[in-house]
Each structure stands twice: as structure tokens, then as C-alpha cells.
Amino acid sequence: MSERNPPPPPLALTADIACNPETDPAVLWYIAKELPELRRWIVANPKASPQLLEAISQMGGPGVKDALTVLLDSLDHKHS
């Protein structure tokens, strides 16, 4: 996990940034730590690491439980 801060403005940290697989992992960690309202959107990011998803699961936040349920259900269906 990197402790770097996100790039300086004009980058606006939004759901689009949290979902984008091109977003730097350091930015995703920053969002997870500082912006609980965007954590659920990181769960939808295919490049979110298992460690990041575990941290988000432990931190919680609005919609996180539902987002993780959808992710885990989709993984179950892929393996069925």
C-alpha cells in the first residue's frame, strides 16, 4: 500500500474515478481511507486489490455491504 497523496487538483475524486481501472492504486487507497461515500464504487473497480477490498469491507460505509454482496454473488455465478 502506498502512502502517497492523490494528484493535486483539478482531479475531482468521484465515483467515476473510483470505478476506473486506470486509476492509480494509491488514489484508490486514498479514496478508501478518506471518502467513505465512494468506497462502494471501488468495489466495482476490476483492478481493486484483494487487500483493498478487505480494508473496505472492514471500514464499511454507505452501500459497501451491498456492493460486496453483488461482487461475491457474481464471482459465485462465474464458478457455478
C-alpha positions as CSV (number, residue, x, y, z in Angstrom):
1,M,0.0,0.0,0.0
2,S,1.4,3.4,-1.0
3,E,1.1,6.3,1.3
4,R,1.2,8.9,-1.5
5,N,-1.5,11.6,-1.7
6,P,-3.7,11.8,-4.7
7,P,-2.6,14.1,-7.5
8,P,-3.3,17.8,-7.0
9,P,-6.4,19.4,-8.4
10,P,-8.0,19.6,-10.9
11,L,-8.6,15.8,-10.2
12,A,-12.0,15.5,-8.6
13,L,-12.5,12.3,-6.7
14,T,-15.7,10.9,-7.9
15,A,-17.5,7.6,-8.4
16,D,-16.1,7.5,-12.0
17,I,-12.5,7.8,-10.7
18,A,-13.2,5.1,-8.0
19,C,-14.5,2.7,-10.7
20,N,-11.9,3.4,-13.3
21,P,-9.4,0.5,-13.8
22,E,-6.9,3.1,-14.9
23,T,-6.9,4.9,-11.5
24,D,-3.6,4.6,-9.7
25,P,-3.9,2.2,-6.7
26,A,-2.6,4.9,-4.4
27,V,-5.6,7.1,-5.3
28,L,-7.9,4.2,-4.7
29,W,-6.4,3.7,-1.2
30,Y,-6.7,7.4,-0.5
31,I,-10.4,7.3,-1.5
32,A,-11.0,4.3,0.7
33,K,-9.4,6.0,3.7
34,E,-10.8,9.5,3.2
35,L,-14.1,9.3,1.3
36,P,-16.4,6.6,2.8
37,E,-19.2,7.6,0.4
38,L,-17.1,6.4,-2.6
39,R,-15.9,3.1,-1.1
40,R,-18.7,1.2,-2.7
41,W,-17.6,2.3,-6.1
42,I,-14.1,1.0,-5.5
43,V,-15.7,-2.5,-5.1
44,A,-16.8,-2.2,-8.7
45,N,-13.3,-1.5,-9.9
46,P,-11.9,-4.7,-11.5
47,K,-8.3,-3.6,-10.6
48,A,-9.1,-3.2,-6.9
49,S,-6.7,-5.5,-5.0
50,P,-8.0,-8.1,-2.6
51,Q,-6.2,-6.2,0.2
52,L,-8.0,-3.0,-0.7
53,L,-11.4,-4.8,-0.8
54,E,-10.7,-6.4,2.6
55,A,-9.9,-3.0,4.0
56,I,-13.1,-1.5,2.6
57,S,-15.0,-4.4,4.0
58,Q,-13.6,-3.7,7.4
59,M,-14.1,0.1,7.2
60,G,-17.7,-0.2,5.9
61,G,-19.6,2.9,4.6
62,P,-22.7,3.7,2.7
63,G,-23.6,0.9,0.3
64,V,-20.4,-1.1,0.9
65,K,-22.1,-4.2,2.2
66,D,-24.5,-4.3,-0.8
67,A,-21.6,-3.7,-3.3
68,L,-19.6,-6.5,-1.7
69,T,-22.6,-8.8,-1.8
70,V,-23.1,-8.1,-5.6
71,L,-19.4,-8.7,-6.2
72,L,-19.3,-12.0,-4.3
73,D,-22.5,-13.2,-5.9
74,S,-21.1,-12.5,-9.4
75,L,-18.0,-14.5,-8.5
76,D,-20.1,-17.4,-7.3
77,H,-22.0,-17.4,-10.6
78,K,-18.8,-17.5,-12.6
79,H,-17.7,-20.6,-10.8
80,S,-21.0,-22.4,-11.0
